[in-house]
């Protein structure tokens, strides 16, 4: 859906909301892009995904998120993008200059504290 935004849900590993989120994902009530029960989940939704006990929804910080299998997910301006370079470009001139110096966009994101 065009108006979908990514939301970052954070909570402790024992939060009751993880079970409800997993059930809603399996029944396709919500689209979970990535799920790491120990820390966070990325959820695509038009509306803020409230109602998961112990999970606080918010807008994800631009950067690189690694899912539990080590797959990179790049987020820029509340949307998934397909490369680290796209994230760096959205971070402004200083980040782009650092990319020119270093040459590795993933390393730039890590160095800027944008790897989660």
CORRAWO-V891054 format. One record per backbone hydrogen bond with DSSP energy under -1.0 kcal/mol. CO is the residue of the C=O (numbers start at 1). NH is the residue of the N-H. Records with the same first field share a line. If there is no record, write none. Layout:
# CORRAWO-V891054
CO = NH, NH
This chain:
# CORRAWO-V891054
1 = 4
5 = 45
7 = 43
8 = 58
9 = 41
10 = 56
12 = 15
15 = 18
16 = 20
17 = 21
18 = 22
19 = 23
20 = 24
21 = 25
22 = 26
23 = 27
24 = 29, 30
25 = 28
31 = 44
34 = 42
36 = 39, 40
39 = 11
40 = 36
41 = 9
42 = 33, 34
43 = 7
45 = 5
48 = 50
52 = 55
53 = 17
56 = 10
58 = 8
63 = 75
64 = 116
65 = 73
67 = 70
71 = 67
73 = 65
74 = 81
75 = 63
76 = 79
78 = 6
79 = 76
83 = 87
84 = 88
85 = 89
86 = 90
88 = 91
92 = 96
93 = 97
94 = 98
95 = 99
96 = 100
97 = 101
98 = 102
99 = 103
104 = 108
105 = 109
106 = 110
107 = 111
108 = 112
109 = 114
110 = 113
114 = 64
